[in-house]
Amino acid sequence: MTAQDNFDAVTARLGQDHGDGELGVKLFPPKPGGRRRTDGVEVKWEVTRPEYSAARNTPDAQYFPTERLDAPFFCHDVTPREVRVPFTDSSVTSHPCGATGILSVEVLVPEASIDSYINLYTSLTGTTPTVHGGYRYSPTTSVTFHIGSPVPVPSSSSSTLSSSISRSKQPGQVQVSIELHAPRDQDDDIWLRDRGIGIRSLQLFVPGTESEGYDEQVLDSEGIGATITLISDP
């Protein structure tokens, strides 16, 4: 799918009744970009960014302490993806933590706005969310959008990692997802107050061994590492 194809499809979904959750979100047309690598290879892409306006269900300004970042942008490769993202070069993709890819990106939104953001992200991703149980008062406070990956992430089994992270139907591949959820605890409340609506955490897949069970481990105790969780499963 080209950048224009994606723009047309998402724009059509956003334009449907409640397609943007009445949050005032639409897309700017794709804009070309690029650079020349140090080895002289030219890299080209097109970026489709969200455009915001005030709408009936737009949260208060307190949830946007810097600017609105409650919708993702799209980056479409014009040159082959590996030219921009050298995912087959182990010298730039290997990390001491052992992570092999992204499992889930968690996006934190106010509980009162969860239904609006479900509609918005349904339109943006073009997928139907999987609804999980409520954490506090509402029956729907967490949903997962399975979006796949342009580069399959290897795994050693096809079992389910957790309710918010599931593998694809193809053995040996992991289903990458976006998890949209309301605050679950006091830390989330503080995050939403100080940082506003947007990405709360990142979960990375770490292949386990036959002797290990399912495990979650935070990468670091402070800084950006405290928002990254390593997930392993044999």
Backbone bond lengths (Angstrom), bond angles and torsions (degrees), N, CA, C in turn:
res aa  C-N    CA-C-N  psi(-1)  N-CA   C-N-CA  omega(-1)  CA-C   N-CA-C  phi
1 M - - - 1.457 - - 1.527 109.79 -
2 T 1.311 116.37 131.15 1.452 120.51 179.02 1.523 110.46 -80.43
3 A 1.329 115.84 169.27 1.463 120.26 177.84 1.526 110.46 -61.09
4 Q 1.333 116.99 -38.95 1.459 120.43 -179.96 1.524 110.75 -68.10
5 D 1.322 116.75 -41.16 1.464 120.32 177.89 1.527 110.54 -59.29
6 N 1.337 116.05 -45.92 1.458 120.58 -179.79 1.529 110.71 -64.93
7 F 1.326 116.69 -42.42 1.466 120.94 178.06 1.527 110.55 -58.36
8 D 1.328 116.40 -46.46 1.466 120.57 -178.96 1.534 111.08 -63.08
9 A 1.347 116.80 -43.21 1.462 120.55 -177.07 1.525 111.25 -67.64
10 V 1.342 116.95 -46.00 1.459 119.93 -178.36 1.529 110.48 -68.50
11 T 1.325 116.82 -40.58 1.462 120.44 178.48 1.521 111.45 -59.63
12 A 1.332 116.05 -39.71 1.465 120.06 178.46 1.524 110.91 -64.56
13 R 1.314 117.37 -41.18 1.468 120.23 179.71 1.528 111.16 -68.96
14 L 1.330 116.89 -40.59 1.465 120.02 178.72 1.525 111.34 -63.81
15 G 1.332 116.82 -29.44 1.455 121.52 -177.65 1.513 114.31 -80.09
16 Q 1.333 117.28 -8.70 1.456 120.49 177.36 1.518 110.36 -72.80
17 D 1.320 116.42 166.45 1.461 121.68 -179.52 1.528 109.87 -57.40
18 H 1.320 117.44 120.65 1.471 124.61 -178.18 1.523 112.11 63.28
19 G 1.321 117.03 18.35 1.465 120.54 -177.04 1.518 113.64 -61.56
20 D 1.330 116.35 -33.89 1.464 118.90 178.00 1.523 111.29 -102.11
21 G 1.334 116.26 13.87 1.458 120.08 -178.70 1.512 112.71 66.12
22 E 1.337 116.05 14.84 1.467 122.31 -175.12 1.523 110.85 55.92
23 L 1.341 113.98 40.50 1.458 121.38 178.57 1.525 112.27 -103.24
24 G 1.335 116.78 0.24 1.454 120.05 177.87 1.510 113.43 72.67
25 V 1.341 117.67 46.31 1.455 121.80 -179.13 1.524 110.38 -120.76
26 K 1.308 116.39 129.83 1.455 122.60 169.72 1.523 107.39 -143.54
27 L 1.319 118.01 -178.20 1.454 120.93 -175.49 1.516 112.59 -114.13
28 F 1.333 115.76 141.50 1.452 120.45 166.58 1.527 107.77 -73.80
29 P 1.319 119.32 149.15 1.469 120.61 174.86 1.526 110.74 -59.28
30 P 1.331 118.03 155.15 1.470 121.14 -179.84 1.526 111.76 -56.72
31 K 1.331 115.27 138.73 1.458 121.91 179.55 1.522 109.14 -119.72
32 P 1.339 118.04 127.26 1.473 119.83 -178.20 1.526 112.02 -71.12
33 G 1.316 114.55 148.33 1.455 121.62 176.02 1.507 109.68 -148.56
34 G 1.313 116.15 172.89 1.457 118.78 179.08 1.507 112.11 171.94
35 R 1.308 114.65 177.28 1.461 122.42 177.77 1.521 108.59 -161.84
36 R 1.304 116.04 169.44 1.456 120.79 175.02 1.530 108.32 -113.91
37 R 1.312 116.33 124.13 1.453 120.78 -179.19 1.536 110.28 -68.10
38 T 1.329 116.17 165.28 1.462 120.02 -179.60 1.523 112.39 -63.61
39 D 1.355 116.25 -21.94 1.461 118.99 178.18 1.524 111.78 -89.02
40 G 1.342 116.59 6.54 1.457 121.20 176.13 1.508 115.31 91.05
41 V 1.326 118.31 -7.22 1.464 121.68 -179.66 1.526 109.44 -73.69
42 E 1.325 116.29 132.12 1.457 121.41 -179.93 1.527 110.32 -86.17
43 V 1.330 116.06 133.87 1.456 122.69 179.07 1.523 108.45 -114.45
44 K 1.336 116.92 130.20 1.457 121.00 -179.70 1.524 110.39 -128.56
45 W 1.332 115.09 144.04 1.454 121.35 176.63 1.526 109.71 -151.93
46 E 1.314 115.34 171.42 1.466 121.99 173.25 1.526 107.76 -130.83
47 V 1.319 116.54 134.70 1.462 122.02 -177.46 1.525 110.00 -113.36
48 T 1.325 115.18 132.45 1.462 122.06 176.35 1.524 107.51 -115.30
49 R 1.323 116.70 111.22 1.468 121.32 -174.68 1.529 111.30 -105.78
50 P 1.342 115.99 153.12 1.466 119.00 177.24 1.522 111.59 -74.79
51 E 1.305 114.77 148.49 1.469 122.16 175.39 1.529 106.93 -117.52
52 Y 1.313 116.30 131.55 1.459 121.03 -173.93 1.526 112.33 -112.08
53 S 1.317 114.40 147.60 1.457 121.21 172.42 1.524 107.60 -148.63
54 A 1.309 117.15 161.21 1.466 120.51 178.67 1.529 109.49 -68.26
55 A 1.321 115.75 139.94 1.465 121.07 178.67 1.514 108.98 -145.61
56 R 1.334 115.79 174.60 1.464 120.35 -172.94 1.514 113.20 -59.90
57 N 1.336 117.45 -39.21 1.459 120.52 -175.66 1.527 113.91 -101.33
58 T 1.329 117.29 9.67 1.462 119.93 179.02 1.530 110.17 -63.82
59 P 1.339 118.00 125.62 1.470 119.95 179.69 1.521 111.84 -60.82
60 D 1.327 115.90 162.63 1.455 121.61 179.34 1.520 110.92 -60.91
61 A 1.331 114.75 158.41 1.463 121.35 -178.81 1.519 112.48 -59.24
62 Q 1.330 118.40 -21.50 1.466 121.26 -179.96 1.524 112.02 -61.55
63 Y 1.344 116.43 -23.49 1.453 120.15 179.53 1.526 112.55 -86.96
64 F 1.322 117.16 3.57 1.456 121.92 177.41 1.531 108.59 -131.80
65 P 1.341 117.49 69.79 1.465 120.83 -174.48 1.521 114.29 -63.87
66 T 1.329 118.30 -24.34 1.464 120.91 177.19 1.524 110.53 -113.86
67 E 1.317 116.34 -58.72 1.459 122.70 176.61 1.515 107.74 -162.78
68 R 1.320 117.24 170.23 1.457 119.94 178.70 1.520 110.13 -73.71
69 L 1.320 114.72 123.40 1.460 122.06 178.49 1.526 110.04 -134.96
70 D 1.333 115.73 33.07 1.462 119.95 -173.30 1.516 114.02 -92.70
71 A 1.326 117.71 8.17 1.463 121.63 175.02 1.522 108.49 -138.00
72 P 1.321 118.22 143.08 1.471 120.95 -177.98 1.517 112.11 -78.74
73 F 1.329 116.28 164.10 1.461 121.11 170.83 1.523 108.27 -109.05
74 F 1.327 117.05 164.47 1.457 122.65 -179.43 1.525 108.87 -113.29
75 C 1.333 115.70 134.32 1.467 121.15 173.50 1.523 107.90 -117.51
76 H 1.327 116.66 116.52 1.460 122.46 -175.79 1.524 109.30 -108.02
77 D 1.316 116.66 123.34 1.462 120.50 178.60 1.525 110.61 -74.08
78 V 1.317 115.71 132.00 1.466 122.30 172.39 1.527 108.42 -95.24
79 T 1.331 116.50 -49.50 1.460 120.01 168.90 1.527 107.59 -77.29
80 P 1.326 119.22 163.65 1.462 120.20 -179.22 1.525 111.91 -52.21
81 R 1.314 116.43 142.26 1.458 121.12 -176.07 1.526 112.65 -54.50
82 E 1.312 117.03 -38.33 1.457 120.30 -176.97 1.527 112.39 -65.62
83 V 1.321 117.17 -20.24 1.466 119.92 176.65 1.527 110.28 -66.99
84 R 1.333 116.11 -37.91 1.476 120.95 179.64 1.518 111.44 -89.87
85 V 1.330 116.90 -37.97 1.464 122.19 -177.51 1.532 108.14 -123.60
86 P 1.331 118.34 94.70 1.472 121.19 -175.30 1.521 112.49 -75.31
87 F 1.342 115.68 68.84 1.458 120.89 -171.64 1.519 113.92 -72.14
88 T 1.337 118.91 -11.76 1.466 120.52 178.39 1.525 112.09 -96.07
89 D 1.325 117.36 -2.58 1.463 121.91 -179.83 1.522 109.09 -92.24
90 S 1.324 117.20 102.40 1.459 121.12 -175.42 1.524 113.07 -62.55
91 S 1.323 117.59 -21.56 1.461 119.68 -179.36 1.521 112.33 -69.04
92 V 1.325 117.05 -21.53 1.469 119.84 179.53 1.529 111.97 -112.56
93 T 1.327 117.85 -8.77 1.459 119.82 -179.16 1.525 113.25 -107.38
94 S 1.318 118.37 -14.27 1.462 121.10 -179.67 1.524 110.51 -81.03
95 H 1.334 116.33 142.28 1.455 121.91 179.08 1.527 108.39 -138.75
96 P 1.331 117.66 145.48 1.473 119.76 -179.80 1.523 114.35 -55.81
97 C 1.343 117.71 -25.29 1.465 119.85 -179.20 1.522 112.00 -73.75
98 G 1.326 118.02 -14.51 1.450 121.95 176.86 1.514 115.75 87.41
99 A 1.333 118.01 2.36 1.469 121.11 -177.97 1.520 111.12 -62.91
100 T 1.332 115.93 140.83 1.464 121.22 179.45 1.522 112.96 -115.06
101 G 1.325 118.39 -4.76 1.456 119.47 178.98 1.517 112.50 169.11
102 I 1.312 115.21 173.04 1.461 121.78 179.69 1.523 109.97 -84.25
103 L 1.326 116.49 135.42 1.452 122.02 173.68 1.522 110.87 -98.98
104 S 1.331 115.90 -47.59 1.462 119.18 -173.12 1.515 110.81 -153.86
105 V 1.327 115.02 143.47 1.463 122.53 170.83 1.521 106.57 -112.56
106 E 1.338 117.17 123.34 1.455 121.27 -178.88 1.528 109.97 -96.29
107 V 1.321 115.84 128.88 1.466 122.35 179.47 1.517 108.37 -115.16
108 L 1.316 116.04 124.64 1.468 122.12 -176.16 1.524 110.35 -99.11
109 V 1.338 115.88 128.81 1.466 121.91 -179.58 1.530 109.26 -134.63
110 P 1.339 118.92 158.65 1.474 120.44 177.49 1.521 110.83 -63.49
111 E 1.318 116.46 143.10 1.457 120.28 -178.50 1.521 111.75 -59.19
112 A 1.332 117.61 -37.45 1.463 120.92 -178.07 1.527 111.88 -66.66
113 S 1.346 116.91 -17.38 1.473 120.84 -176.56 1.515 113.04 -106.87
114 I 1.331 118.50 6.13 1.454 121.25 -172.17 1.521 112.49 -58.17
115 D 1.320 118.41 -42.57 1.465 120.56 -178.64 1.526 111.66 -64.83
116 S 1.333 116.40 -38.34 1.463 120.04 177.92 1.520 111.12 -63.69
117 Y 1.329 116.38 -42.32 1.462 119.65 -179.36 1.520 112.15 -73.18
118 I 1.315 117.91 -27.87 1.468 119.74 173.29 1.530 109.36 -62.00
119 N 1.329 116.57 -45.25 1.461 119.94 178.34 1.525 111.15 -62.84
120 L 1.337 116.26 -43.65 1.462 120.21 -178.37 1.524 111.01 -62.58
121 Y 1.328 117.92 -49.70 1.462 120.56 -176.92 1.522 112.43 -71.34
122 T 1.330 117.33 -27.18 1.461 119.77 172.83 1.522 110.16 -62.08
123 S 1.333 116.13 -42.85 1.459 120.45 178.49 1.520 111.77 -68.78
124 L 1.325 117.35 -41.19 1.461 120.84 -177.20 1.522 112.34 -68.62
125 T 1.333 116.93 -39.29 1.467 120.08 -176.74 1.521 113.32 -91.68
126 G 1.321 117.34 -21.64 1.453 120.18 -177.71 1.510 112.73 71.30
127 T 1.341 117.58 22.14 1.459 121.51 -179.95 1.528 110.04 -124.74
128 T 1.327 115.27 160.27 1.461 121.05 176.80 1.519 108.80 -93.88
129 P 1.327 118.43 126.71 1.459 119.70 -176.01 1.530 113.43 -74.14
130 T 1.322 114.54 154.06 1.460 122.23 170.94 1.521 107.03 -95.91
131 V 1.318 117.27 121.76 1.466 121.77 -174.75 1.518 110.25 -91.98
132 H 1.340 116.03 133.64 1.459 122.43 177.03 1.525 109.26 -109.01
133 G 1.304 116.23 169.55 1.452 120.95 -178.31 1.508 113.49 -67.19
134 G 1.337 116.50 161.61 1.452 121.88 -178.85 1.519 111.80 -75.31
135 Y 1.328 115.26 153.80 1.464 120.86 178.99 1.523 111.50 -99.29
136 R 1.323 116.17 -27.41 1.455 118.49 -175.97 1.520 110.78 -127.04
137 Y 1.322 115.87 -92.66 1.463 120.32 -172.76 1.528 112.83 -109.14
138 S 1.311 116.95 -36.08 1.458 120.31 -177.08 1.524 110.71 -84.55
139 P 1.320 117.96 148.37 1.463 120.54 179.70 1.525 112.47 -72.24
140 T 1.319 117.83 -22.43 1.460 121.38 -178.96 1.518 109.19 -123.09
141 T 1.321 117.05 99.98 1.460 119.91 177.45 1.520 112.29 -128.79
142 S 1.321 117.10 7.45 1.458 120.43 178.19 1.525 109.59 -153.40
143 V 1.327 116.41 129.07 1.461 121.40 177.97 1.525 109.02 -138.61
144 T 1.319 115.95 153.28 1.462 121.55 -179.96 1.514 109.88 -122.04
145 F 1.330 115.99 132.82 1.461 122.69 175.67 1.530 107.45 -109.44
146 H 1.325 117.23 112.65 1.459 121.62 178.75 1.526 108.43 -84.90
147 I 1.321 115.74 116.03 1.471 119.53 -173.29 1.520 113.60 -114.95
148 G 1.329 118.07 -3.48 1.451 119.68 179.43 1.517 111.48 74.27
149 S 1.330 116.04 -168.13 1.459 121.65 -178.46 1.519 109.20 -152.20
150 P 1.346 117.29 140.08 1.471 118.74 176.93 1.518 112.21 -68.43
151 V 1.326 115.41 -19.27 1.466 121.13 178.56 1.517 108.03 -125.19
152 P 1.338 119.91 110.55 1.464 121.61 -178.88 1.525 111.64 -55.62
153 V 1.334 116.00 136.91 1.457 121.60 177.09 1.510 107.67 -98.45
154 P 1.345 118.50 120.66 1.468 119.81 -176.64 1.513 112.21 -68.57
155 S 1.310 115.28 147.31 1.459 121.40 174.18 1.517 107.92 -142.90
156 S 1.313 115.80 169.61 1.460 119.11 -176.77 1.516 113.71 -102.79
157 S 1.334 116.84 -0.63 1.460 119.30 177.70 1.511 108.76 -154.81
158 S 1.323 116.07 175.36 1.463 120.17 179.58 1.513 110.65 -117.25
159 S 1.331 116.64 24.23 1.461 120.65 179.96 1.519 110.54 -81.60
160 T 1.329 116.29 169.16 1.452 121.01 179.62 1.519 110.21 -82.82
161 L 1.333 117.37 131.74 1.453 121.66 178.34 1.518 110.73 -77.64
162 S 1.331 117.13 -48.61 1.462 121.23 179.09 1.507 107.38 -162.89
163 S 1.344 116.64 178.23 1.460 119.94 -178.88 1.512 111.98 -65.64
164 S 1.316 118.05 -26.12 1.461 120.81 -177.03 1.517 112.95 -99.90
165 I 1.342 117.95 -7.41 1.454 121.40 -178.14 1.518 107.89 -133.21
166 S 1.317 118.00 115.85 1.461 119.11 178.39 1.510 109.67 -129.74
167 R 1.299 115.27 152.15 1.447 120.34 179.27 1.527 109.87 -82.80
168 S 1.312 114.84 161.08 1.455 119.14 178.54 1.523 109.00 -71.87
169 K 1.329 116.16 172.84 1.458 121.09 178.95 1.523 111.14 -73.37
170 Q 1.347 116.94 -14.24 1.443 119.48 179.67 1.526 109.80 -88.55
171 P 1.334 118.49 122.12 1.460 120.77 -179.89 1.524 110.99 -56.84
172 G 1.335 115.40 140.81 1.455 119.64 176.97 1.505 114.15 85.54
173 Q 1.318 119.07 8.48 1.449 122.06 178.11 1.522 109.69 -130.21
174 V 1.325 115.87 150.26 1.451 121.47 -179.98 1.517 110.17 -108.80
175 Q 1.331 116.40 137.83 1.455 121.93 179.17 1.534 108.97 -86.74
176 V 1.319 116.90 110.56 1.461 121.39 178.99 1.532 108.97 -76.93
177 S 1.320 116.64 145.35 1.459 118.66 -174.92 1.517 112.49 -145.16
178 I 1.322 114.25 164.03 1.461 123.12 168.60 1.514 106.62 -111.38
179 E 1.324 116.79 126.86 1.463 120.34 176.01 1.515 108.53 -108.10
180 L 1.308 114.66 123.07 1.455 122.59 179.57 1.523 107.79 -105.61
181 H 1.327 117.15 122.63 1.465 116.85 -178.96 1.515 112.60 -148.83
182 A 1.328 114.31 156.57 1.457 122.48 174.65 1.525 108.60 -82.45
183 P 1.339 118.31 168.39 1.470 119.88 178.88 1.523 111.96 -55.68
184 R 1.340 115.89 135.91 1.463 121.79 -179.45 1.521 111.76 -102.40
185 D 1.332 116.58 -23.92 1.457 120.16 -175.86 1.525 109.45 -154.66
186 Q 1.316 115.74 -174.42 1.460 120.34 -177.69 1.530 112.01 -65.31
187 D 1.321 117.01 -34.54 1.463 119.98 178.27 1.523 110.86 -61.67
188 D 1.344 116.49 -41.64 1.463 119.90 177.01 1.525 111.10 -65.08
189 D 1.331 116.63 -39.25 1.460 119.89 177.99 1.532 110.75 -59.52
190 I 1.317 116.09 -44.24 1.466 121.13 179.96 1.526 110.07 -65.75
191 W 1.334 116.26 -42.73 1.466 121.00 179.43 1.533 110.33 -59.53
192 L 1.307 116.53 -46.97 1.458 120.66 -178.11 1.521 110.93 -64.13
193 R 1.333 116.31 -37.90 1.454 120.55 179.06 1.526 111.90 -68.32
194 D 1.332 116.73 -42.07 1.462 120.61 -174.72 1.523 113.80 -87.80
195 R 1.341 116.94 -36.98 1.469 121.32 -175.01 1.521 113.28 -102.70
196 G 1.327 115.60 -26.72 1.451 119.24 -178.95 1.520 113.02 86.72
197 I 1.327 116.15 -174.59 1.465 122.91 -178.46 1.520 109.69 -69.03
198 G 1.318 115.97 135.88 1.462 119.70 178.65 1.511 111.63 153.36
199 I 1.331 116.24 -162.38 1.457 121.71 -177.18 1.523 110.33 -65.64
200 R 1.326 115.53 127.13 1.460 122.16 179.58 1.522 111.83 -99.52
201 S 1.340 116.62 -39.64 1.460 119.17 -178.48 1.524 110.76 -160.74
202 L 1.319 114.26 168.33 1.460 122.59 -178.50 1.517 108.12 -129.84
203 Q 1.337 116.67 134.71 1.450 121.23 177.55 1.524 109.33 -114.00
204 L 1.334 116.31 128.77 1.457 122.82 -178.08 1.523 110.06 -113.48
205 F 1.330 116.27 145.77 1.460 121.16 -179.03 1.525 110.38 -91.42
206 V 1.330 115.26 130.86 1.463 122.27 175.70 1.522 107.21 -123.69
207 P 1.327 119.24 113.39 1.467 120.30 -179.47 1.521 111.11 -57.28
208 G 1.334 116.10 134.96 1.452 120.74 178.69 1.513 111.08 -93.04
209 T 1.310 116.02 -173.70 1.461 122.03 176.52 1.522 108.14 -117.57
210 E 1.296 115.58 170.44 1.461 120.01 -178.43 1.526 112.05 -61.15
211 S 1.332 117.11 -25.12 1.458 120.59 -177.04 1.522 112.88 -89.03
212 E 1.333 117.16 -6.76 1.456 120.89 -177.48 1.523 110.92 -101.28
213 G 1.315 115.64 151.54 1.446 121.02 173.22 1.518 109.67 -105.09
214 Y 1.312 115.95 -173.69 1.459 120.53 177.97 1.522 109.92 -60.82
215 D 1.335 117.19 135.88 1.458 120.03 -176.57 1.517 110.82 -149.28
216 E 1.323 116.08 143.43 1.460 123.01 172.99 1.519 108.21 -121.59
217 Q 1.325 116.27 134.15 1.459 120.26 179.87 1.519 109.20 -142.80
218 V 1.337 116.21 126.68 1.461 120.74 177.79 1.516 108.39 -72.28
219 L 1.322 117.22 136.28 1.456 121.86 -174.41 1.522 112.36 -63.56
220 D 1.339 118.01 -38.60 1.454 121.73 -178.23 1.522 108.83 -149.27
221 S 1.318 116.35 166.10 1.462 120.72 -178.03 1.525 112.84 -91.85
222 E 1.320 117.60 -10.49 1.464 120.40 -179.15 1.521 110.08 -150.21
223 G 1.327 115.22 169.26 1.455 119.73 179.70 1.515 112.96 67.37
224 I 1.321 116.05 -160.00 1.461 121.08 -177.72 1.520 111.39 -63.08
225 G 1.364 117.13 -28.74 1.458 120.34 179.62 1.507 113.44 -62.94
226 A 1.339 117.04 -24.16 1.460 121.08 -179.98 1.516 112.32 -73.28
227 T 1.335 117.59 -11.35 1.467 121.51 178.83 1.521 111.52 -104.85
228 I 1.330 117.13 7.50 1.466 122.31 179.31 1.518 109.15 -114.32
229 T 1.328 116.54 126.12 1.461 121.42 -179.39 1.517 109.78 -116.46
230 L 1.325 115.52 133.18 1.470 121.70 176.98 1.524 108.10 -93.98
231 I 1.333 115.88 127.99 1.463 122.28 -178.78 1.522 108.29 -114.92
232 S 1.323 116.17 123.18 1.470 119.60 177.46 1.520 109.95 -123.18
233 D 1.320 115.16 148.45 1.456 121.59 179.83 1.518 108.26 -156.64
234 P 1.312 119.25 126.91 1.458 121.14 -177.67 1.523 111.67 -69.15
